[in-house]
């Protein structure tokens, strides 16, 4: 590995740690001012940002990326406007720092307070989706964390343009310039160095395909918050309203098929399959969705004149990230729950039913970061949950689960006040 590359990454980590100390005690107003300034810069920089993004998109097309992959890379005026609005929403959220989570007074008079504080330095390693650059930077900044961003080569030009805007906003607000840093190289060796900076970086959050996340988790000496895949289910119960079931399943699959909370698997109770599957299959097929089905589902769909491909075993645990969905018929609610817990990825799963008891059992028994009753899985999203944005959706059990907003980017410390007590 080139010595200068190792030095580059290590210096970034050292400077981020120094910046994190200043950020932890920075005024709320300064952090909010930086965010509002950044939102304005995004609004005024559409031309430059779209030009940089255009260079990335041209490279993506020449490299043979799928339509769904290209969509994840793409910026347009509407997406930039929404990106700026998400920054403003984060600026308007309450500052999590200093919040007292618990307090008590011991018999000896010691006053204990559990106070929310930043994690420190957060490294974010991600592929595609240039909005991640801004989302991660602003959420870390608002929560008092320094951040190191390592984006994929497929959005390198876009990231450089966005990082320049962020640097300008930091300077205008008087916050440390090293509060947000982008690794300025696409060399894979830089990632190897970053993963070993446990003396300076406190947490890593990888966002991307399962291969990237497993590589980070297996090679890092730094704690990693992760989700390996978004194998999300919609279960249509025997008591489902047919129109609602079609609407929710179609939205969950097709609204943005290339994202982690899109539905990849549909289960239909056998008592409802004959009536609902033809309606659902026709609606999905009309939107260009390929249906990969088990034998009972294929028989029903074929009988209704709807094309259905036989599914392989791998299809029933697949994250397609495309206009493809696997469809199965199940015999009971309990079978649906067992199937989701076995074949899903503990991300986002939904039940469509008018039976409240069935819904309650599903919501309690499905072991996922977010479970939904009569709503699309696409709502498992920081913006939709009112967080303003998210740094990722965790399927881990420790520290954070589900959309990671400001509070999930914080730790806590104990503040103890005495009047001269000593321990005997």
Secondary structure by P-SEA (a helix, b strand, c coil): ccaaaaaaaaaaaaaaaaaaaaaaaccaaaaaaaaaaaaaaaaacaaaaaaaaaaaaaaaaaacccaaaaaaacccaaaaaaaaaaaaaaaacccccccccbbbbcccbbbbbbbbbbccbbbbbbcccaaaaaaaaaaaaaabbbbbbbbcccaaaaaaaaaaaaaaaaaaaccccccccccccccaaaaaaaaaccccccbbbbbccaaaaaaaaaccccccccccccbbbbbbcccccaaaaaaaaaaaccccccccccccbbbbccccccccaaaaaaaaaaacccccccaaaaaaaaaacccccccccccccccccccbbbbbbbccaaaaaaaaaacccccbbbbbcccaaaaaaaaacccccccccccccccccccccccccccccccccccccccccccccbbbbbbbbbcccccc
